[in-house]
């Protein structure tokens, strides 16, 4: 029997790993930055756009961008997206992308924000919005990315 090794690299996207993928940007007029929450199937080209919890955005999540979108390429460029696992970003990135101060709050659960592209430690409460768990913070820089099922907030 031949020796066999298993690596975490995907043959379709070398270097991305088993928990990441590359997707085209759905709108050439937006720029997706590292740390922003994205969803596929949107925009002019059906690619990545900012995910949001408001009813207009639908509450769906593909993952968090681990690279900035590159313009000038195929349609709106592309972005690398992590959909599960440990995501470690500097506190400055968490702060800049999500309006935090000092990074993530350890042990806090994070949700998709009503502000497209962002996460929040406070679940949305606006009727008609979606509550979508994203994951939980292990420390100020590391999020255990584990998106959950979105549910719609409706009046009784």
Secondary structure, 3 states (H helix, E strand, C coil): CCCCCCCCCECCECCCCCCEEEEEECCCCCCCCCCCEEEEEECCCCEEEECCCCCCCCCCCCEEECCCCCCCCCCCCEEEEECEEEEECCHHHHHHHHCCCCCCCCCCEEEECCCCCCEECCCCCCCCCEECEEEEECCCCEEEEECCCCEECCCC
